């Protein structure tokens, strides 16, 4: 693996734009196929992309299975937190829903992983690859004329601007995807009017494997059971209040979160540094173009309620890798891309509908919706078939699931 490739080189089989969670995972998944893979990364060697910060990632069981098979999970250094129960309630509504893994024959639904630790594990695994050329720091500039079954891609780095060629171009460059724009693929955008504050929180009661989701008119407040004895906090506030909330000292911020969440974890004692993220979604109107495909947030950036984002993006990457393996020789032919789009349709549409519908319904304070929401929480808690449907989705088993996701983690 080289940090800088020669100025003139044969075309890559696959060129990935974006070295974040999904782009890096795809590069690892393609290694076993012996393909010549290039990856364009904004972060320089020795630095992690900004996405690998102190936020907490909820990995579904299907994701854990895949990361174990890809050799990433064993490289995590920090302890992970098991999610054995999922507790959902809403302020002002009657009822609550509790999903228990043991009731469904599982030890856990998934695990909570700190994004920075995951980024370091991915980087360690990338360093083991032999078929990967990394262009970093570099940025995507635009597309050249495509000919001879190749995509021509312009990048800029310390040496100036140059052109790369690839049989298949993969856009893994995030919600504001420059590659998606260059391909002429539109996106349906929605602003939820919320800002999410993310931090590490210490409470009177240590995590016991329960992930809490407390819903309010102004957004969710979630506590995720980390492996270090703390909780991962996600606290949603109206966009117009975000600046004032960011200015609160720790004591005032804890009091605000305690008021929104309640006392199920006891008194909140301390909070770490906070990061804020405006909540918007962007859904690409197409997943594929000639010799190009969108994955991860470039394909769909969704509300974090339900913790579906990275899990969905990883299934994008693994499905693409399987489709490429099924058609050896040219990863960019129409048969590969059409099959990928077909296989992603059910999982993607169901997950998007679940995430967006839940976010809009729970944030709507209309009095007429209260009985409906309460009935939904009670039904989710009472009916086994409904719980089974929710659990399958929470664990990452929707639609045509990639084979690596179904393997039992060691």
C-alpha positions as a Markdown table, in Angstrom:
| # | Residue | x | y | z |
|---|---|---|---|---|
| 1 | Unk | 0.0 | 0.0 | 0.0 |
| 2 | Unk | 1.3 | 3.4 | -0.9 |
| 3 | Unk | 0.3 | 6.8 | 0.4 |
| 4 | Unk | 1.0 | 8.5 | -2.9 |
| 5 | Unk | 0.6 | 6.7 | -6.2 |
| 6 | Unk | 2.8 | 7.4 | -9.3 |
| 7 | Unk | 1.5 | 10.2 | -11.6 |
| 8 | Unk | 1.0 | 7.7 | -14.4 |
| 9 | Unk | -0.4 | 4.3 | -13.6 |
| 10 | Unk | -2.9 | 1.7 | -15.0 |
| 11 | Unk | -6.6 | 2.2 | -14.3 |
| 12 | Unk | -7.9 | 1.1 | -10.9 |
| 13 | Unk | -10.6 | -1.6 | -10.8 |
| 14 | Unk | -12.4 | 0.4 | -8.2 |
| 15 | Unk | -11.8 | 4.0 | -7.1 |
| 16 | Unk | -13.5 | 5.0 | -3.8 |
| 17 | Unk | -13.9 | 8.7 | -3.0 |
| 18 | Unk | -14.1 | 9.0 | 0.8 |
| 19 | Unk | -12.1 | 7.2 | 3.5 |
| 20 | Unk | -14.7 | 7.4 | 6.3 |
| 21 | Unk | -16.6 | 4.5 | 7.9 |
| 22 | Unk | -18.2 | 3.2 | 4.8 |
| 23 | Unk | -15.5 | 3.9 | 2.3 |
| 24 | Unk | -12.8 | 2.3 | 4.4 |
| 25 | Unk | -15.1 | -0.7 | 5.1 |
| 26 | Unk | -15.6 | -1.2 | 1.4 |
| 27 | Unk | -11.9 | -1.1 | 0.7 |
| 28 | Unk | -11.4 | -3.9 | 3.3 |
| 29 | Unk | -14.3 | -5.9 | 1.9 |
| 30 | Unk | -12.8 | -5.8 | -1.6 |
| 31 | Unk | -9.3 | -6.9 | -0.6 |
| 32 | Unk | -10.1 | -10.7 | -0.8 |
| 33 | Unk | -11.0 | -10.3 | -4.5 |
| 34 | Unk | -7.5 | -9.2 | -5.5 |
| 35 | Unk | -8.8 | -6.0 | -7.1 |
| 36 | Unk | -6.7 | -2.9 | -7.7 |
| 37 | Unk | -8.5 | -0.4 | -5.4 |
| 38 | Unk | -7.8 | 3.3 | -5.0 |
| 39 | Unk | -9.1 | 5.5 | -2.2 |
| 40 | Unk | -9.2 | 9.3 | -2.2 |
| 41 | Unk | -9.1 | 10.7 | 1.4 |
| 42 | Unk | -9.2 | 14.2 | 2.7 |
| 43 | Unk | -7.3 | 13.4 | 5.9 |
| 44 | Unk | -3.5 | 13.2 | 5.7 |
| 45 | Unk | -1.6 | 10.2 | 6.7 |
| 46 | Unk | -1.5 | 9.8 | 10.5 |
| 47 | Unk | -4.8 | 11.7 | 11.0 |
| 48 | Unk | -8.3 | 10.3 | 11.2 |
| 49 | Unk | -11.3 | 11.9 | 9.3 |
| 50 | Unk | -13.4 | 14.2 | 11.5 |
| 51 | Unk | -16.2 | 11.6 | 11.6 |
| 52 | Unk | -14.1 | 9.6 | 13.9 |
| 53 | Unk | -14.7 | 11.7 | 17.0 |
| 54 | Unk | -16.2 | 11.0 | 20.5 |
| 55 | Unk | -19.7 | 10.2 | 19.3 |
| 56 | Unk | -21.1 | 6.8 | 20.0 |
| 57 | Unk | -22.0 | 4.3 | 17.3 |
| 58 | Unk | -24.7 | 1.6 | 17.8 |
| 59 | Unk | -23.6 | -1.4 | 15.8 |
| 60 | Unk | -26.4 | -3.9 | 15.1 |
| 61 | Unk | -25.7 | -7.6 | 15.4 |
| 62 | Unk | -25.4 | -7.9 | 11.6 |
| 63 | Unk | -22.8 | -5.1 | 11.6 |
| 64 | Unk | -20.8 | -6.8 | 14.3 |
| 65 | Unk | -20.8 | -10.1 | 12.4 |
| 66 | Unk | -19.5 | -8.4 | 9.3 |
| 67 | Unk | -16.8 | -6.4 | 11.1 |
| 68 | Unk | -15.6 | -9.6 | 12.7 |
| 69 | Unk | -15.4 | -11.4 | 9.4 |
| 70 | Unk | -13.5 | -8.4 | 7.9 |
| 71 | Unk | -10.9 | -8.5 | 10.7 |
| 72 | Unk | -11.8 | -5.1 | 12.1 |
| 73 | Unk | -13.6 | -6.0 | 15.4 |
| 74 | Unk | -10.6 | -7.7 | 16.9 |
| 75 | Unk | -8.6 | -4.5 | 16.5 |
| 76 | Unk | -10.8 | -2.4 | 18.7 |
| 77 | Unk | -8.9 | -1.4 | 21.8 |
| 78 | Unk | -11.5 | 0.2 | 24.0 |
| 79 | Unk | -14.2 | -1.9 | 25.6 |
| 80 | Unk | -17.6 | -2.0 | 23.8 |
| 81 | Unk | -21.0 | -1.8 | 25.5 |
| 82 | Unk | -23.6 | -4.5 | 25.0 |
| 83 | Unk | -27.1 | -3.5 | 24.1 |
| 84 | Unk | -29.3 | -6.1 | 25.8 |
| 85 | Unk | -32.5 | -4.1 | 26.1 |
| 86 | Unk | -34.0 | -1.1 | 24.3 |
| 87 | Unk | -36.3 | 1.1 | 26.3 |
| 88 | Unk | -38.5 | 3.6 | 24.4 |
| 89 | Unk | -40.8 | 6.2 | 26.0 |
| 90 | Unk | -42.2 | 9.6 | 25.1 |
| 91 | Unk | -42.8 | 12.5 | 27.5 |
| 92 | Unk | -46.5 | 13.1 | 27.9 |
| 93 | Unk | -47.6 | 9.8 | 26.4 |
| 94 | Unk | -48.9 | 6.8 | 28.2 |
| 95 | Unk | -47.0 | 3.5 | 27.9 |
| 96 | Unk | -43.5 | 2.5 | 27.0 |
| 97 | Unk | -41.9 | -0.2 | 24.8 |
| 98 | Unk | -39.2 | -2.5 | 26.1 |
| 99 | Unk | -37.3 | -4.9 | 23.8 |
| 100 | Unk | -35.3 | -7.6 | 25.6 |
| 101 | Unk | -32.7 | -9.6 | 23.7 |
| 102 | Unk | -33.2 | -12.7 | 25.9 |
| 103 | Unk | -36.9 | -12.8 | 25.0 |
| 104 | Unk | -35.8 | -13.3 | 21.4 |
| 105 | Unk | -33.1 | -15.9 | 22.0 |
| 106 | Unk | -30.2 | -13.5 | 21.9 |
| 107 | Unk | -27.6 | -12.3 | 24.4 |
| 108 | Unk | -27.7 | -8.8 | 22.9 |
| 109 | Unk | -29.0 | -6.7 | 20.0 |
| 110 | Unk | -25.7 | -5.1 | 19.3 |
| 111 | Unk | -22.9 | -3.0 | 20.8 |
| 112 | Unk | -21.9 | 0.6 | 21.4 |
| 113 | Unk | -18.6 | 1.6 | 20.0 |
| 114 | Unk | -16.8 | 4.9 | 20.3 |
| 115 | Unk | -16.3 | 6.4 | 16.8 |
| 116 | Unk | -12.7 | 7.3 | 17.4 |
| 117 | Unk | -11.8 | 3.8 | 18.5 |
| 118 | Unk | -13.5 | 2.4 | 15.5 |
| 119 | Unk | -11.6 | 4.7 | 13.2 |
| 120 | Unk | -8.3 | 3.6 | 14.7 |
| 121 | Unk | -9.3 | -0.1 | 14.2 |
| 122 | Unk | -10.3 | 0.6 | 10.6 |
| 123 | Unk | -6.9 | 2.4 | 10.0 |
| 124 | Unk | -5.0 | -0.5 | 11.5 |
| 125 | Unk | -6.8 | -2.9 | 9.2 |
| 126 | Unk | -6.3 | -0.7 | 6.1 |
| 127 | Unk | -2.5 | -0.7 | 6.8 |
| 128 | Unk | -2.6 | -4.5 | 6.3 |
| 129 | Unk | -4.1 | -4.3 | 2.8 |
| 130 | Unk | -1.8 | -5.0 | -0.1 |
| 131 | Unk | -4.0 | -4.0 | -3.1 |
| 132 | Unk | -5.0 | -0.5 | -1.9 |
| 133 | Unk | -3.5 | 2.8 | -3.1 |
| 134 | Unk | -4.4 | 5.7 | -0.9 |
| 135 | Unk | -4.4 | 9.3 | -2.2 |
| 136 | Unk | -4.1 | 11.5 | 0.9 |
| 137 | Unk | -4.6 | 14.2 | 1.5 |
| 138 | Unk | -6.5 | 14.7 | -1.7 |
| 139 | Unk | -9.8 | 16.0 | -2.8 |
| 140 | Unk | -12.2 | 15.2 | -5.6 |
| 141 | Unk | -12.3 | 18.0 | -8.2 |
| 142 | Unk | -14.6 | 16.7 | -10.9 |
| 143 | Unk | -15.2 | 14.1 | -13.7 |
| 144 | Unk | -13.4 | 13.9 | -17.0 |
| 145 | Unk | -14.8 | 12.4 | -20.2 |
| 146 | Unk | -15.5 | 8.7 | -19.8 |
| 147 | Unk | -14.3 | 6.4 | -22.6 |
| 148 | Unk | -13.0 | 2.9 | -23.2 |
| 149 | Unk | -15.0 | 1.5 | -20.3 |
| 150 | Unk | -13.3 | 3.8 | -17.8 |
| 151 | Unk | -14.3 | 6.7 | -15.5 |
| 152 | Unk | -11.9 | 9.6 | -15.5 |
| 153 | Unk | -11.7 | 11.4 | -12.2 |
| 154 | Unk | -9.9 | 14.6 | -11.4 |
| 155 | Unk | -8.3 | 15.0 | -8.0 |
| 156 | Unk | -6.1 | 17.7 | -6.4 |
| 157 | Unk | -3.3 | 17.0 | -3.9 |
| 158 | Unk | 0.0 | 18.5 | -2.8 |
| 159 | Unk | 1.4 | 17.9 | -6.3 |
| 160 | Unk | -1.4 | 19.8 | -8.0 |
| 161 | Unk | -4.3 | 18.5 | -10.1 |
| 162 | Unk | -4.2 | 15.2 | -12.0 |
| 163 | Unk | -6.5 | 12.6 | -13.5 |
| 164 | Unk | -7.2 | 9.0 | -12.3 |
| 165 | Unk | -9.0 | 6.3 | -14.2 |
| 166 | Unk | -11.2 | 3.5 | -12.9 |
| 167 | Unk | -13.6 | 0.9 | -14.1 |
| 168 | Unk | -15.9 | 1.7 | -11.2 |
| 169 | Unk | -16.2 | 5.0 | -9.2 |
| 170 | Unk | -17.7 | 4.7 | -5.7 |
| 171 | Unk | -19.0 | 7.8 | -4.0 |
| 172 | Unk | -18.5 | 7.4 | -0.3 |
| 173 | Unk | -17.9 | 11.1 | 0.4 |
| 174 | Unk | -20.8 | 11.9 | 2.8 |
| 175 | Unk | -24.1 | 13.7 | 2.8 |
| 176 | Unk | -22.8 | 16.6 | 0.8 |
| 177 | Unk | -21.4 | 14.4 | -1.8 |
| 178 | Unk | -19.4 | 16.2 | -4.5 |
| 179 | Unk | -19.3 | 13.0 | -6.6 |
| 180 | Unk | -23.1 | 12.7 | -6.5 |
| 181 | Unk | -23.4 | 16.3 | -7.7 |
| 182 | Unk | -20.9 | 15.8 | -10.5 |
| 183 | Unk | -22.8 | 12.7 | -11.6 |
| 184 | Unk | -26.0 | 14.9 | -11.9 |
| 185 | Unk | -27.9 | 12.8 | -9.3 |
| 186 | Unk | -30.3 | 14.9 | -7.2 |
| 187 | Unk | -31.2 | 14.5 | -3.6 |
| 188 | Unk | -34.4 | 15.0 | -1.6 |
| 189 | Unk | -33.4 | 17.0 | 1.5 |
| 190 | Unk | -35.3 | 17.6 | 4.7 |
| 191 | Unk | -34.3 | 19.7 | 7.7 |
| 192 | Unk | -35.7 | 18.4 | 11.0 |
| 193 | Unk | -35.2 | 21.7 | 12.7 |
| 194 | Unk | -33.1 | 20.0 | 15.4 |
| 195 | Unk | -29.5 | 20.1 | 16.6 |
| 196 | Unk | -28.1 | 17.0 | 18.4 |
| 197 | Unk | -25.6 | 17.4 | 21.2 |
| 198 | Unk | -23.4 | 14.4 | 21.7 |
| 199 | Unk | -21.2 | 13.7 | 24.8 |
| 200 | Unk | -20.1 | 11.1 | 27.3 |
| 201 | Unk | -22.2 | 11.2 | 30.5 |
| 202 | Unk | -21.7 | 9.6 | 33.9 |
| 203 | Unk | -24.8 | 8.8 | 35.9 |
| 204 | Unk | -25.6 | 7.5 | 39.4 |
| 205 | Unk | -26.4 | 4.1 | 38.0 |
| 206 | Unk | -23.9 | 2.5 | 35.8 |
| 207 | Unk | -25.0 | 1.1 | 32.4 |
| 208 | Unk | -26.7 | -2.3 | 32.7 |
| 209 | Unk | -27.0 | -3.0 | 29.0 |
| 210 | Unk | -30.2 | -0.9 | 28.5 |
| 211 | Unk | -30.3 | 1.6 | 25.7 |
| 212 | Unk | -32.8 | 4.4 | 26.5 |
| 213 | Unk | -34.6 | 6.5 | 23.9 |
| 214 | Unk | -36.7 | 9.3 | 25.5 |
| 215 | Unk | -38.7 | 11.2 | 22.9 |
| 216 | Unk | -40.1 | 14.7 | 23.3 |
| 217 | Unk | -41.7 | 17.3 | 21.2 |
| 218 | Unk | -38.3 | 18.9 | 20.6 |
| 219 | Unk | -36.3 | 15.8 | 19.7 |
| 220 | Unk | -34.9 | 12.6 | 21.3 |
| 221 | Unk | -32.7 | 12.2 | 24.3 |
| 222 | Unk | -30.8 | 8.9 | 24.2 |
| 223 | Unk | -28.5 | 7.1 | 26.7 |
| 224 | Unk | -26.4 | 4.4 | 25.1 |
| 225 | Unk | -24.5 | 1.9 | 27.4 |
| 226 | Unk | -20.8 | 2.3 | 26.7 |
| 227 | Unk | -18.2 | -0.2 | 27.7 |
| 228 | Unk | -16.3 | 2.2 | 30.0 |
| 229 | Unk | -19.0 | 2.6 | 32.6 |
| 230 | Unk | -20.3 | 5.8 | 31.1 |
| 231 | Unk | -23.3 | 6.5 | 28.9 |
| 232 | Unk | -23.2 | 7.9 | 25.4 |
| 233 | Unk | -25.6 | 10.8 | 25.4 |
| 234 | Unk | -27.5 | 12.2 | 22.4 |
| 235 | Unk | -29.7 | 15.2 | 23.2 |
| 236 | Unk | -31.9 | 16.9 | 20.6 |
| 237 | Unk | -32.9 | 20.5 | 20.9 |
| 238 | Unk | -34.8 | 22.9 | 18.6 |
| 239 | Unk | -32.4 | 24.5 | 16.2 |
| 240 | Unk | -33.3 | 28.0 | 17.5 |
| 241 | Unk | -32.2 | 26.9 | 21.0 |
| 242 | Unk | -28.9 | 25.3 | 20.0 |
| 243 | Unk | -26.7 | 28.3 | 20.5 |
| 244 | Unk | -28.0 | 28.9 | 24.0 |
| 245 | Unk | -27.7 | 25.3 | 24.9 |
| 246 | Unk | -24.1 | 25.2 | 23.7 |
| 247 | Unk | -23.3 | 28.1 | 26.0 |
| 248 | Unk | -24.6 | 26.4 | 29.1 |
| 249 | Unk | -22.0 | 25.3 | 31.7 |
| 250 | Unk | -21.9 | 21.6 | 32.6 |
| 251 | Unk | -24.2 | 21.8 | 35.6 |
| 252 | Unk | -26.9 | 23.7 | 33.6 |
| 253 | Unk | -26.6 | 21.3 | 30.7 |
| 254 | Unk | -26.9 | 18.3 | 33.0 |
| 255 | Unk | -30.0 | 19.8 | 34.6 |
| 256 | Unk | -31.5 | 20.3 | 31.1 |
| 257 | Unk | -30.8 | 16.7 | 30.1 |
| 258 | Unk | -32.1 | 15.3 | 33.4 |
| 259 | Unk | -35.3 | 17.2 | 32.9 |
| 260 | Unk | -35.8 | 15.8 | 29.4 |
| 261 | Unk | -34.8 | 12.3 | 30.2 |
| 262 | Unk | -36.0 | 11.7 | 33.8 |
| 263 | Unk | -34.5 | 9.5 | 36.5 |
| 264 | Unk | -34.3 | 6.0 | 35.1 |
| 265 | Unk | -30.5 | 6.1 | 35.3 |
| 266 | Unk | -30.4 | 8.1 | 38.6 |
| 267 | Unk | -28.9 | 11.5 | 39.0 |
| 268 | Unk | -26.6 | 12.7 | 36.2 |
| 269 | Unk | -23.2 | 13.4 | 37.7 |
| 270 | Unk | -20.8 | 14.6 | 35.0 |
| 271 | Unk | -20.6 | 15.3 | 31.3 |
| 272 | Unk | -17.7 | 15.4 | 28.9 |
| 273 | Unk | -17.0 | 17.7 | 26.0 |
| 274 | Unk | -20.0 | 18.3 | 23.8 |
| 275 | Unk | -20.3 | 18.3 | 20.0 |
| 276 | Unk | -23.3 | 19.6 | 18.1 |
| 277 | Unk | -24.7 | 18.4 | 14.8 |
| 278 | Unk | -27.6 | 20.0 | 12.9 |
| 279 | Unk | -30.0 | 17.3 | 11.8 |
| 280 | Unk | -30.8 | 17.1 | 8.1 |
| 281 | Unk | -31.5 | 14.2 | 5.8 |
| 282 | Unk | -30.6 | 13.8 | 2.2 |
| 283 | Unk | -31.8 | 10.9 | 0.1 |
| 284 | Unk | -30.2 | 10.4 | -3.4 |
| 285 | Unk | -32.8 | 10.0 | -6.2 |
| 286 | Unk | -30.7 | 7.2 | -7.7 |
| 287 | Unk | -28.0 | 4.9 | -6.5 |
| 288 | Unk | -26.2 | 4.3 | -9.7 |
| 289 | Unk | -24.9 | 6.0 | -12.9 |
| 290 | Unk | -22.8 | 4.6 | -15.7 |
| 291 | Unk | -19.7 | 3.1 | -14.0 |
| 292 | Unk | -20.6 | 4.8 | -10.7 |
| 293 | Unk | -22.4 | 4.0 | -7.5 |
| 294 | Unk | -23.3 | 5.8 | -4.3 |
| 295 | Unk | -22.9 | 4.2 | -0.8 |
| 296 | Unk | -23.4 | 5.3 | 2.8 |
| 297 | Unk | -24.4 | 8.9 | 3.4 |
| 298 | Unk | -23.8 | 9.8 | -0.2 |
| 299 | Unk | -26.7 | 7.5 | -0.9 |
| 300 | Unk | -28.8 | 8.4 | 2.1 |
| 301 | Unk | -28.1 | 10.5 | 5.2 |
| 302 | Unk | -30.9 | 9.8 | 7.7 |
| 303 | Unk | -32.0 | 10.9 | 11.2 |
| 304 | Unk | -30.0 | 9.1 | 13.9 |
| 305 | Unk | -33.2 | 8.1 | 15.8 |
| 306 | Unk | -33.1 | 4.3 | 15.8 |
| 307 | Unk | -29.3 | 4.3 | 15.1 |
| 308 | Unk | -29.6 | 3.1 | 11.5 |
| 309 | Unk | -27.2 | 5.2 | 9.6 |
| 310 | Unk | -23.8 | 3.4 | 9.6 |
| 311 | Unk | -25.4 | 0.0 | 9.8 |
| 312 | Unk | -27.3 | 0.8 | 6.6 |
| 313 | Unk | -24.2 | 2.2 | 4.9 |
| 314 | Unk | -22.1 | -0.9 | 5.7 |
| 315 | Unk | -24.8 | -3.1 | 4.1 |
| 316 | Unk | -24.5 | -0.9 | 1.0 |
| 317 | Unk | -20.7 | -1.5 | 0.9 |
| 318 | Unk | -21.0 | -5.3 | 1.5 |
| 319 | Unk | -23.8 | -5.8 | -1.0 |
| 320 | Unk | -21.7 | -3.9 | -3.6 |
| 321 | Unk | -18.7 | -6.1 | -2.8 |
| 322 | Unk | -20.8 | -9.3 | -3.3 |
| 323 | Unk | -22.2 | -8.0 | -6.6 |
| 324 | Unk | -18.7 | -7.3 | -7.8 |
| 325 | Unk | -17.5 | -10.8 | -6.8 |
| 326 | Unk | -20.4 | -12.4 | -8.7 |
| 327 | Unk | -19.2 | -10.7 | -12.0 |
| 328 | Unk | -15.4 | -11.0 | -12.0 |
| 329 | Unk | -13.5 | -9.2 | -14.6 |
| 330 | Unk | -15.2 | -5.7 | -14.8 |
| 331 | Unk | -16.7 | -4.3 | -11.6 |
| 332 | Unk | -18.3 | -1.4 | -13.4 |
| 333 | Unk | -20.5 | -3.1 | -15.9 |
| 334 | Unk | -24.2 | -2.5 | -15.9 |
| 335 | Unk | -25.0 | -6.0 | -14.6 |
| 336 | Unk | -23.1 | -5.3 | -11.4 |
| 337 | Unk | -24.7 | -1.9 | -10.8 |
| 338 | Unk | -28.2 | -3.0 | -11.6 |
| 339 | Unk | -28.0 | -6.0 | -9.4 |
| 340 | Unk | -26.6 | -3.8 | -6.6 |
| 341 | Unk | -29.5 | -1.4 | -6.9 |
| 342 | Unk | -32.1 | -4.2 | -6.9 |
| 343 | Unk | -30.6 | -5.8 | -3.8 |
| 344 | Unk | -30.5 | -2.6 | -1.9 |
| 345 | Unk | -34.1 | -1.5 | -2.7 |
| 346 | Unk | -36.0 | -3.3 | 0.1 |
| 347 | Unk | -33.5 | -2.7 | 2.9 |
| 348 | Unk | -33.1 | 0.9 | 2.0 |
| 349 | Unk | -36.7 | 1.8 | 1.5 |
| 350 | Unk | -37.9 | 0.1 | 4.7 |
| 351 | Unk | -35.1 | 1.6 | 6.8 |
| 352 | Unk | -35.7 | 5.1 | 5.4 |
| 353 | Unk | -39.4 | 4.8 | 6.0 |
| 354 | Unk | -38.8 | 3.6 | 9.6 |
| 355 | Unk | -36.3 | 6.3 | 10.4 |
| 356 | Unk | -38.1 | 9.2 | 8.9 |
| 357 | Unk | -41.5 | 8.2 | 10.1 |
| 358 | Unk | -40.4 | 7.7 | 13.6 |
| 359 | Unk | -38.6 | 11.0 | 13.7 |
| 360 | Unk | -41.6 | 13.0 | 12.4 |
| 361 | Unk | -44.2 | 11.2 | 14.4 |
| 362 | Unk | -42.4 | 11.4 | 17.7 |
| 363 | Unk | -41.5 | 15.1 | 17.2 |
| 364 | Unk | -45.1 | 16.1 | 16.4 |
| 365 | Unk | -46.9 | 17.5 | 19.4 |
| 366 | Unk | -50.4 | 17.5 | 18.0 |
| 367 | Unk | -52.8 | 16.4 | 20.8 |
| 368 | Unk | -54.7 | 14.1 | 18.4 |
| 369 | Unk | -51.6 | 12.0 | 17.9 |
| 370 | Unk | -51.0 | 11.3 | 21.6 |
| 371 | Unk | -53.5 | 8.4 | 21.8 |
| 372 | Unk | -52.0 | 6.9 | 18.6 |
| 373 | Unk | -48.4 | 7.2 | 19.9 |
| 374 | Unk | -49.4 | 5.7 | 23.3 |
| 375 | Unk | -51.2 | 2.8 | 21.6 |
| 376 | Unk | -48.1 | 2.2 | 19.4 |
| 377 | Unk | -45.9 | 2.0 | 22.5 |
| 378 | Unk | -48.3 | -0.4 | 24.3 |
| 379 | Unk | -48.7 | -2.5 | 21.2 |
| 380 | Unk | -44.9 | -2.7 | 20.7 |
| 381 | Unk | -44.5 | -3.8 | 24.2 |
| 382 | Unk | -47.4 | -6.4 | 24.2 |
| 383 | Unk | -47.4 | -8.1 | 20.8 |
| 384 | Unk | -44.7 | -10.6 | 20.1 |
| 385 | Unk | -45.0 | -10.4 | 16.3 |
| 386 | Unk | -44.5 | -6.6 | 16.3 |
| 387 | Unk | -41.6 | -6.9 | 18.6 |
| 388 | Unk | -40.1 | -9.5 | 16.3 |
| 389 | Unk | -40.4 | -7.2 | 13.4 |
| 390 | Unk | -38.8 | -4.3 | 15.3 |
| 391 | Unk | -36.0 | -6.5 | 16.6 |
| 392 | Unk | -35.1 | -7.9 | 13.1 |
| 393 | Unk | -34.7 | -4.3 | 11.9 |
| 394 | Unk | -32.8 | -3.2 | 15.0 |
| 395 | Unk | -30.3 | -6.1 | 14.5 |
| 396 | Unk | -29.8 | -5.2 | 10.8 |
| 397 | Unk | -31.8 | -8.0 | 9.2 |
| 398 | Unk | -33.9 | -6.2 | 6.6 |
| 399 | Unk | -34.3 | -7.3 | 3.0 |
| 400 | Unk | -31.5 | -9.0 | 1.1 |
| 401 | Unk | -28.8 | -9.1 | 3.8 |
| 402 | Unk | -25.2 | -9.5 | 2.7 |
| 403 | Unk | -23.7 | -12.9 | 3.6 |
| 404 | Unk | -21.0 | -11.5 | 6.0 |
| 405 | Unk | -23.8 | -10.0 | 8.1 |
| 406 | Unk | -25.3 | -13.4 | 8.8 |
| 407 | Unk | -22.2 | -15.0 | 10.0 |
| 408 | Unk | -22.0 | -15.5 | 13.8 |
| 409 | Unk | -19.4 | -13.3 | 15.4 |
| 410 | Unk | -16.6 | -15.2 | 17.1 |
